[in-house]
Amino acid sequence: MPLSEHEQRLLEQMERALYAEDPKFATSLRSGAGAKASRGRAAFGVLVLLAGVTLLMLGAILPLIALGVAGFIVMIVGATLAYLGLRGRPAAPAAEGDSAPEAAPSTSTGTPRRAPKQSSGFMDRLEDRWRKRRDDGPQ
């Protein structure tokens, strides 16, 4: 059964809110088939890396410098493939209907405050605490 127009609008609003709150998670949800291809690329990269290690070891066991150099190059290619396969896709650009972040409000002293970030990490929280202590300290 298809969704009504109202349900479709609500779903689009929920998608925009999810993307605004956590773009990395939203992008990972959108990439259904791409995740399997990335895992396959990573597995192929690991196999190429192991083949390179084997060639490098053979080049060291047998006194063949060219085989060792070729093994090293194959190892670099395999490691790069594995890294790119495991690394995840870059975040998608924002949808057309999304609004830009609003300007930060200013304090009573006239100095502008930074707008709160979407997902604040540990250091951001510490910086905010320090800023509050400095701004609201003894006068």
C-alpha positions in Angstrom: 0.0 0.0 0.0 1.5 3.4 -1.0 2.1 6.1 1.5 -0.2 9.1 1.6 1.2 12.6 0.8 1.2 13.5 4.5 3.2 10.3 5.3 5.7 11.0 2.5 6.3 14.5 3.8 6.8 13.2 7.3 9.2 10.6 6.1 11.2 13.2 4.1 11.3 15.5 7.2 12.6 12.6 9.3 15.3 11.8 6.7 16.4 15.4 6.6 16.5 15.5 10.4 18.5 12.3 10.6 21.0 13.6 8.0 21.3 16.9 9.9 21.9 15.1 13.2 24.3 12.3 12.0 25.3 12.6 8.4 27.8 9.7 8.6 25.1 7.3 9.9 22.6 8.5 7.4 25.0 8.0 4.5 25.8 4.5 5.8 22.1 3.6 5.7 21.7 4.9 2.1 24.6 2.8 0.8 23.0 -0.6 0.9 24.6 -2.3 -2.1 27.7 -0.2 -1.9 28.7 -1.6 1.5 28.8 -5.2 0.0 31.0 -4.0 -2.8 33.3 -2.2 -0.4 33.7 -5.3 1.7 34.5 -7.3 -1.4 37.0 -4.8 -2.4 38.6 -4.9 1.1 38.7 -8.7 1.0 40.3 -8.6 -2.4 42.8 -6.1 -1.1 43.8 -8.3 1.8 44.3 -11.2 -0.6 46.5 -9.1 -2.9 48.4 -8.0 0.2 49.0 -11.6 1.3 50.2 -12.4 -2.3 52.6 -9.5 -2.0 54.0 -10.7 1.3 54.4 -14.2 -0.3 56.3 -12.7 -3.2 58.4 -10.6 -0.9 59.3 -13.6 1.2 60.2 -15.7 -1.9 62.4 -12.8 -3.1 64.2 -12.9 0.3 64.5 -16.7 0.4 65.7 -17.0 -3.2 68.3 -14.3 -4.0 66.0 -12.5 -6.5 65.9 -8.8 -5.8 63.4 -8.2 -8.6 60.9 -10.6 -7.1 61.2 -8.9 -3.7 60.6 -5.5 -5.2 57.6 -6.8 -7.1 56.3 -8.3 -3.9 56.7 -5.0 -2.1 54.8 -3.2 -4.9 52.0 -5.8 -4.8 51.8 -5.3 -1.0 51.4 -1.6 -1.4 48.6 -2.1 -4.0 46.9 -4.6 -1.8 47.1 -2.4 1.3 45.7 0.5 -0.7 42.8 -1.6 -2.0 42.0 -2.9 1.5 42.1 0.6 3.0 39.8 2.1 0.3 37.4 -0.8 0.7 37.2 -0.4 4.5 37.2 3.4 4.6 33.6 4.2 3.9 32.1 6.7 1.5 32.4 10.4 1.9 29.3 12.2 3.2 26.7 13.0 0.7 25.8 16.7 0.0 22.8 18.2 1.8 19.4 18.0 0.2 18.0 21.0 -1.6 15.4 21.8 1.0 17.9 21.8 3.9 18.5 25.2 5.4 21.9 26.6 6.2 22.9 26.8 9.9 21.8 30.0 11.6 24.2 32.7 12.8 25.3 32.5 16.4 23.6 34.8 18.9 25.7 37.4 20.6 26.1 37.8 24.3 25.4 40.9 26.4 29.0 42.0 26.0 28.6 42.1 22.3 30.9 39.3 21.4 29.4 36.6 19.2 29.2 33.1 20.5 29.8 30.1 18.4 26.7 28.2 17.3 26.5 24.8 19.0 27.8 22.0 16.8 25.5 19.2 15.7 27.5 16.5 17.4 29.9 17.8 20.1 32.7 15.6 21.1 34.6 15.5 24.3 37.0 18.4 23.5 34.0 20.6 22.3 32.3 20.1 25.6 35.4 21.0 27.5 35.9 24.1 25.4 32.3 25.1 26.0 32.7 24.7 29.8 35.9 26.8 29.7 34.2 29.5 27.7 31.2 29.6 30.2 33.6 29.8 33.1 35.5 32.6 31.5 32.3 34.5 30.4 30.3 34.0 33.6 33.3 34.3 36.0 33.7 37.0 38.8 33.4 40.5 37.5 
